[in-house]
């Protein structure tokens, strides 16, 4: 009997099975042989929300949720946040290695030269109400890009894939900024190729009458770090959507639209907006203990706390907290920070939060920075989506190149009616 195996005894039949263990996993398909008789379909694993099921092997992002570790391609997030840029990190996430100088220059050139969007996209945006949520506009316009680039369907052609990657990373900030300007009823600002990736984004968002927009270097840097921190996070809800939808071999714009839609939800990327609503609802530092009481009574969630994998302080939250103060030095302190700090202080000492291993996640402080920088709440998740695009694309590439992957298609446990006969309308009760 191999040591790297699991011996299973099926008490229904008394039969014994030896199931191999590889990389700390058994293959769910190895359970299928376990049957009570020949007609039996075979044993399956039931795992709603994939809480203990690996859907892929991956070499992109490593998370140790108990120790609060996050690494892209082996590099600790703290080092990347301090020393890298978003475009360099995006290259790393997608290619597996940090670029050398000429690779980085070429990569930056191509991304920068794919920032313009087709003029017809502006017509889509014009069709949205002034108060349309920018995430809704982003989901729609990124999906619509597929109609402009039919070559994107050629997903097994590496040259085509590369081009769509340049386009998606290049155009996401443009789509996001145009959605924002549409909300304000302001004219769209076209990309400026002389600016950095975050600098150009700030230009497209905030430029008014200046001939040449000069981004504030602190805000430009803060945004770059936020994009780095959001670049990837292994098999989260939106990465899973990207892989699952991409597994049908649809073009990457359609798959990215699905991933963006997944990110929109308040339990995923929408949480940063919810944090601000919550802090405003709390209203003052004095009201924090009462709010925490209501959270413990399960009347409320403490938004920005808790995570499916981090059972320790989210390492991204630590970096964001520091960056928040750098931003406040430029734009003034966000008054909600005091309420947030008090929530964190009380929660980290409270038995409920300690025993449930609930710590601040990436969304707890990011919204405070965005709000201080002048972004409306509805833009917060959009900012997340821009950074996450490189991760979604890396997950998509890895999925396409993995010979073990097929179209994603979970099983179900059917608990509905057995066959029954159609009842004519007049005979129904
Ligand atoms: N406030 C209060 N209690 C919480 C919170 C919270 N924020 N999060 C989890 N809990 C409690 C649950 O009530 C549950 O308690 P119980 O065991 O006594 O019933 C226990 O902790 C486990 O919670 P689950 O919801 O089962 O944990 P899960 O891993 O499914 O959820 C999630 C993770 C969705 C992030 C959850 O913690 C949550 O809703 N947090 C608030 C929303 C949020 O901040 N989301 C952003 C996540 S980061 C990101 O997606 C980028």
Boltz pocket constraint, residues with backbone or C-beta under 6 A from the ligand:
constraints:
  - pocket:
      binder: B
      contacts: [[A, 266], [A, 267], [A, 268], [A, 269], [A, 271], [A, 295], [A, 300], [A, 301], [A, 302], [A, 303], [A, 304], [A, 305], [A, 306], [A, 307], [A, 308], [A, 309], [A, 356], [A, 358], [A, 361], [A, 362], [A, 363]]
      max_distance: 6.0
